[in-house]
């Protein structure tokens, strides 16, 4: 498990899930199985855990436990996948939105700018869209949009134009070729930060991550029982903003609707006054946890 991925904010997230021994729970991002195993430790014989993951590599991490049910699916299909298994309501949902260490460490998957690999970045290797297709086919305007929206890259139009110019000379098919293509736009002082944002933007686009997150959050309201808990760990401001707004208001704008008498109609009670962050000890053990933000709420 630890070789695949070190679970982030493990104790804090499962504690906020407030596991009931006979309850039914969902781990939306199974990965290395760290959070799932910790949930199983708190479950009784009658409890059930459904763990989602679209990456077939994660099947090797499944625990041998009759209470555990692996769901090979993107979590955007949360409600439908549960219904297929006879589950209508659950007591809690946990999502760790981070990319597994396995994906960064397995150079061949193309998630990292360190080393050379095909520009892939698909979480689901059966998916059609790859990062190579994005940088090779998208117009300058489309590239500008995803670099600005998903990567929050400074001057995204300049980077988009760098990519378009480079691909007109030769196809960009590897991570190293992409890094070389954007060198004229890469700041010397913050090269690593810049490339992280660039690769993040492409990864989010390839995997439809923001749309999937929105769909899962909206479905959580229909799946959670009253008193059920939603616990989410996010890693960049785009995700955290969506999660924070949704837990606060039940929508993605963050505006709390009110009834005729002026009473708030928010569907959750937020239990984390501010985001929970990793401790100094966890940061020392796992530096990749540094950007993690944990939020939780109870469905009213």
C-alpha positions in Angstrom: 0.0 0.0 0.0 2.7 2.5 1.0 4.6 1.8 -2.2 1.5 2.8 -4.2 0.4 5.8 -2.2 0.8 7.2 1.4 -2.7 8.2 2.6 -2.9 11.9 3.5 -4.6 13.1 6.7 -5.6 9.5 7.4 -6.5 9.8 11.1 -8.2 13.2 10.8 -10.3 12.3 7.8 -11.6 9.0 9.1 -12.3 10.6 12.5 -14.4 13.3 10.8 -16.3 10.5 8.9 -17.5 9.3 12.4 -17.9 5.7 11.2 -20.8 3.8 12.7 -20.1 0.1 13.1 -23.2 -1.0 11.1 -23.1 1.8 8.6 -22.6 1.9 4.8 -19.7 4.0 3.6 -18.1 5.1 0.3 -14.4 5.8 -0.5 -14.6 7.7 -3.7 -10.8 7.5 -4.4 -9.6 4.0 -3.4 -6.0 4.3 -4.8 -3.6 2.5 -2.5 -6.4 1.6 -0.1 -5.1 3.4 3.0 -8.3 5.3 3.8 -10.4 2.2 3.0 -8.5 0.0 5.4 -8.8 2.5 8.2 -12.6 2.7 7.6 -12.8 -1.1 7.7 -11.0 -1.1 11.1 -13.9 1.0 12.5 -16.7 -1.0 10.9 -18.5 -3.9 12.5 -19.5 -7.1 10.9 -22.7 -5.6 9.5 -20.9 -2.6 8.0 -20.2 -2.1 4.3 -17.6 -0.1 2.3 -17.8 0.7 -1.4 -14.6 1.9 -2.9 -14.4 3.6 -6.3 -11.5 3.8 -8.7 -11.2 4.0 -12.4 -7.6 2.9 -12.6 -7.3 -0.9 -12.9 -3.8 -0.8 -11.3 -5.6 -0.2 -8.0 -7.3 -3.6 -8.0 -4.1 -5.1 -6.7 -4.6 -3.1 -3.5 -8.0 -4.5 -2.6 -8.3 -5.9 0.9 -9.6 -9.5 1.3 -12.6 -8.5 3.4 -16.3 -9.5 2.8 -17.4 -6.0 3.9 -15.4 -4.4 1.1 -16.8 -3.9 -2.4 -14.6 -2.6 -5.2 -16.3 -0.4 -7.8 -14.3 0.0 -11.0 -15.7 3.4 -12.0 -15.1 7.1 -12.1 -16.8 8.6 -9.1 -18.9 10.8 -11.3 -21.2 7.8 -11.6 -21.5 7.5 -7.8 -25.3 7.3 -7.5 -25.9 5.0 -10.5 -23.0 2.6 -9.5 -24.4 2.3 -6.0 -27.9 1.7 -7.2 -26.7 -1.1 -9.4 -25.4 -2.7 -6.2 -28.7 -2.2 -4.4 -27.5 0.7 -2.3 -29.8 3.8 -2.2 -28.4 5.6 0.9 -25.1 5.7 2.7 -23.9 7.0 6.1 -20.7 8.7 4.8 -18.6 9.5 1.8 -14.8 10.2 1.8 -12.9 11.6 -1.1 -9.1 12.1 -1.3 -8.8 14.1 -4.5 -5.0 13.9 -4.8 -3.1 12.1 -7.5 -1.6 8.9 -6.1 2.1 8.8 -5.7 2.0 5.8 -8.0 1.0 8.0 -10.9 3.8 10.4 -10.4 6.4 7.7 -9.7 5.4 5.5 -12.7 7.1 7.7 -15.3 5.5 5.8 -18.2 2.1 7.3 -17.2 3.2 10.8 -18.2 2.0 12.6 -15.1 5.4 14.1 -14.2 7.7 16.5 -16.0 10.7 14.7 -14.4 11.9 12.2 -16.8 10.7 11.4 -20.3 7.5 9.5 -21.1 4.6 9.6 -23.6 2.2 12.5 -23.0 -0.6 10.3 -21.6 -1.9 11.4 -18.2 -5.1 9.2 -18.3 -6.3 8.0 -14.9 -8.5 5.5 -16.8 -6.2 4.0 -19.4 -9.2 3.0 -21.4 -10.1 6.7 -21.9 -9.7 8.2 -25.4 -8.3 11.7 -24.7 -4.5 11.9 -23.9 -2.4 14.9 -23.1 -0.6 14.5 -26.4 -4.0 15.0 -28.2 -4.7 18.1 -26.1 -1.3 19.8 -26.9 -1.5 18.6 -30.5 -5.1 19.4 -31.4 -6.5 22.1 -29.2 -6.5 25.6 -30.7 -4.5 28.4 -29.1 -7.7 29.7 -27.6 -8.7 26.4 -26.1 -5.2 25.9 -24.7 -5.3 29.4 -23.2 -8.6 28.5 -21.5 -7.4 25.3 -19.9 -4.0 26.7 -18.9 -5.7 29.7 -17.2 -8.7 27.9 -15.7 -7.2 24.6 -14.7 -3.6 25.5 -14.1 -4.0 29.2 -13.1 -0.9 29.8 -15.2 0.3 33.4 -15.5 -0.1 34.7 -19.1 -1.6 31.5 -20.4 -1.9 32.9 -23.9 1.9 33.1 -24.1 2.3 29.5 -23.1 -0.4 28.4 -25.5 1.4 30.2 -28.4 4.7 28.5 -27.4 3.0 25.1 -27.7 1.4 26.0 -31.0 4.6 27.2 -32.5 6.6 24.2 -31.3 4.0 21.6 -32.6 4.0 23.3 -36.1 7.6 22.2 -36.4 7.3 18.7 -34.9 4.6 16.8 -33.0 4.8 17.0 -29.2 4.5 13.4 -28.1 6.6 13.2 -24.8 6.8 15.0 -21.6 10.4 16.1 -22.3 9.3 17.5 -25.7 6.6 19.5 -24.0 9.0 20.9 -21.4 11.4 21.9 -24.2 8.5 23.5 -26.2 7.5 25.8 -23.4 11.1 26.8 -22.4 10.8 30.3 -24.0 7.8 30.9 -21.6 9.3 29.2 -18.5 10.4 31.6 -15.7 13.9 30.7 -14.6 13.2 31.3 -10.9 10.0 29.3 -10.6 10.5 26.6 -13.3 9.2 23.7 -11.1 6.1 25.6 -10.0 5.3 26.7 -13.6 5.7 23.1 -14.9 3.6 21.8 -12.1 0.8 24.2 -13.1 1.1 23.3 -16.8 1.0 19.5 -16.1 -1.9 20.0 -13.7 -3.9 21.8 -16.3 -3.4 19.1 -18.9 -4.2 16.3 -16.3 -7.4 18.0 -15.3 -8.5 18.4 -18.9 -7.6 14.9 -19.9 -9.5 13.3 -17.0 -12.4 15.8 -16.8 -11.6 16.2 -13.1 -13.5 19.4 -12.3 -16.7 18.2 -14.0 -16.4 14.8 -12.3 -16.0 16.5 -8.9 -19.1 18.6 -9.4 -21.1 15.6 -10.4 -20.0 13.6 -7.4 -20.7 16.4 -5.0 -24.2 17.0 -6.4 -24.9 13.2 -6.2 -23.7 13.1 -2.6 -26.7 15.1 -1.5 -29.0 12.5 -3.0 -27.0 9.5 -1.6 -26.2 10.6 1.9 -28.7 9.9 4.7 -29.7 12.8 7.0 -26.9 12.9 9.5 -24.5 11.3 7.0 -21.1 12.9 6.5 -19.2 14.1 3.5 -15.4 14.4 4.0 -13.2 15.8 1.2 -9.4 16.3 0.9 -8.4 18.7 -1.9 -5.0 19.8 -3.2 -5.4 22.9 -5.2 -7.4 26.1 -4.9 -9.8 25.1 -7.7 -10.9 22.0 -6.0 -10.9 23.5 -2.5 -13.1 26.4 -3.7 -15.7 24.1 -5.2 -15.8 21.9 -2.0 -15.9 24.9 0.4 -18.7 26.5 -1.6 -20.7 23.3 -1.9 -20.5 22.4 1.8 -21.5 25.9 2.7 -24.4 26.4 0.4 -25.2 23.2 -1.6 -24.1 24.9 -4.8 -20.8 26.0 -6.4 -21.3 29.7 -6.2 -21.3 29.7 -2.4 -24.4 31.8 -2.2 -26.7 30.4 0.5 -30.4 30.5 -0.6 -33.0 31.6 1.9 -36.7 30.7 2.3 -39.6 33.2 2.4 -38.8 34.0 6.1 -35.1 34.6 5.5 -33.9 31.2 6.9 -30.9 29.7 5.3 -31.6 26.6 3.1 -28.1 25.2 3.2 -28.2 21.4 3.1 -25.1 20.8 5.2 -23.8 21.7 8.6 -20.1 22.4 8.2 -18.1 20.7 10.9 -14.6 22.1 9.9 -14.7 25.8 10.7 -11.6 26.1 8.6 -9.7 23.6 6.5 -7.7 21.0 8.4 -4.1 20.8 7.2 -1.3 18.2 7.7 0.6 18.3 11.0 4.3 19.1 11.0 5.0 15.5 11.6 3.0 14.4 8.6 4.7 17.0 6.4 8.1 15.6 7.5 7.0 12.0 6.7 5.2 12.9 3.5 6.2 16.2 1.8 3.6 15.5 -0.9 0.8 16.2 1.6 1.8 19.9 2.0 -1.0 21.3 -0.2 -3.8 19.1 1.3 -6.9 20.7 2.7 -9.6 18.7 4.5 -13.2 19.8 4.9 -16.2 17.9 6.3 -19.9 18.5 6.7 -23.0 16.7 8.0 -26.1 16.5 5.8 -29.1 18.1 7.5 
